[in-house]
Amino acid sequence: MNCKKCGGSLEQNFKFCPFCGSQVVLESVYVPTSENVQSKVQPTNVPNMVCVRSGSFNMGDNEFNRKISLLSFALSETPITQRQFEYVMGKNPSKLVGSDNPVESVNWCEAIIFCNTLSMMQNLVPCYTIGNMTNFTAIDASSPLWKRVNCNFVGNGYRLPTEAEWEYAARGGLNHDTFQYAGSNNIAQVAWYGENSGVSSHPVGTKAPNSLGLYDMCGNVSEWCWDYMGELSIQPQTNPHGPQIGTMHVKRGGGWLDDAEQCSVYFRSGSAPTGKSSVLGFRVARSLIENVM
């Protein structure tokens, strides 16, 4: 436990801080600033990927037994940072500027463009196509062409995770973590959210990871997924990709402005694909051939 005013380390029975003399409010949480927290990940221009082994899990808030089975995939260690987005796209759209903070103010269409651009930079086959096109930079986000985007889920390029992949990874994959948040039942250990963020995003990797070594799955910024928003099926499914049509895309994980429930591993919300917010970013996935990694 730390003093909210000065950050001094306190024993649980302290009523006054021995360092600054302020009265201790036992329910409070000290909020570090970006100057006195250190990221546990190395800054990189391209995302580090973490292997998530194939398996099954119960998706959702346990109201129903939604049995989901998934093939192996890789997920970026952190949300895409502003450093990484600028390296790939040559610009930084973020409002809360910081090279190693999550990129934000990016709509779903721009996240798709980033995935294809990064794939081509690394000589991988882009996952996303509209007809024969893989370069969508000239297509306005309001264009109806975006309704025709197809994803090749067996390709080797980068893509957005499906909603099921996101939740499986947040829950620790084969580790089957039972935590309410990705890595802990204590949200302050793993997430920057409405009560500890200081009304801002923070450098990625400054909170504890989950059991797979994934950082910021909950809090900091919520994250775009591939799927259209719709009701979760109560029937067992294998590699679900969401509804075929819709007007909203799923976002997961909650962000620096959200409350604790919105940052849980099961909370779902949606946004129009043109939507942008300083509390909304994304991370990337890649499909893996079984038993290769």
Buried (B, 14 or more C-beta within 10 A) or exposed (E): BBBBBEBBEBEEEBEEBEEEEEEBEEEBBBBBEBEEBEBBBEEBEBBEBBBBBBBBBBBBBEEEEBBBBBBBBBBBBBBBBBBBBBBBBEEBBBEBEBEBBBBBBBBBBBBBBBBBBBBBEEEBBBBBBBEEBBEBEEBEBEBEBBEEBEBBBEBBBBBBBBBBBBBBBBBBBBEEBEBBBBBBEEBBEBBBBBBBBEEBBBBBBBBBBBBBEBBBBBBBBBBBBBBBBBEBBEEEBEBBBBBEEBEBBBBBBBBBBBEBEBBBBBBBBBBBBBBBBBBBBBBBBBBBEEEEE
